[in-house]
Amino acid sequence: MSTTVKTTDAPLVIGGKEFHSRLMLGTGKYRTHEEMIGAFEASGTQIITVALRRIDFDDPASRSVLENVDWSRYQILPNTAGCATADEAVRIARLARSMGMSDWIKLEVIPDPEYLLPDPIGTLEAATILVNEGFTVLPYISDDPVLARRLEEIGCATVMPLAAPIGSGQGLVHFDRIKIIIDQAKIPVVVDAGIGAPSDASLAMELGADACLVNSAIALAERPVDMARAMKLGVEAGRTAHLAGRMPKRQYAAASSPTAGVVQ
């Protein structure tokens, strides 16, 4: 007779709101609107980020992200992608709130168009202003434990360190500093950018990340809906493994079968 042991997990809490999915999705690079909506549904996501600055409000095809998504099903997370300075990012965040979209903001300050690495000084400056104005701020950062701690101290709702450069699909090439961020943080840590496959998302969750944000790996897959489903499973597997507590790594082999009582 077998017994099933159920693993219970507390919900993800950001800005006082509870979420059962730990996979966030972006809206860029999808070939069709239908593929994007199908990926949302297959992933089970509850949080979707939208680059407000990249929406052409005079173009119906561009506006469809805002108009055709059932936002009663999702938490919309406007982001400041495309902003090179703290001032630009603050302006876009204020615009999103004035449009009634959300007072949640994924903060991105990226001055370098080639490598797309976030500006730590500009990010901290913008985050300080937005937190003081009552925004729920989710800042995108490099894998910098000192900056992550400073952002937590000023009141950010999460920190979102990159696994690898945006859109690179490299996965967690070097994750020692992300592990430090996770170990030190008292707010959710969301691994964002560079995830290329479900195994990358699973590893991030195994390390103890609270969630992953994925865009390119799903949108640019041959079958985005299937990849979205796979990412969901990868996140769930990694989270379950983290809660289960993996065995310690050993330098040498250890027999799987017990050696006590073996007939000589």
Salt bridges, closest charged atoms under 4 A:
ASP9 OD2 - ARG22 NE 3.45
ASP9 OD2 - ARG239 NE 2.82
GLU35 OE1 - ARG31 NE 3.46
GLU41 OE2 - ARG73 NH1 3.61
GLU67 OE2 - ARG63 NE 2.91
GLU88 OE2 - ARG53 NH1 2.77
GLU108 OE2 - LYS106 NZ 2.89
GLU133 OE2 - ARG94 NH2 2.48
ASP143 OD1 - ARG177 NH2 3.09
ASP183 OD1 - LYS179 NZ 2.73
ASP192 OD2 - LYS106 NZ 2.78
ASP226 OD2 - ARG223 NE 3.04
ASP226 OD1 - ARG229 NH1 3.09
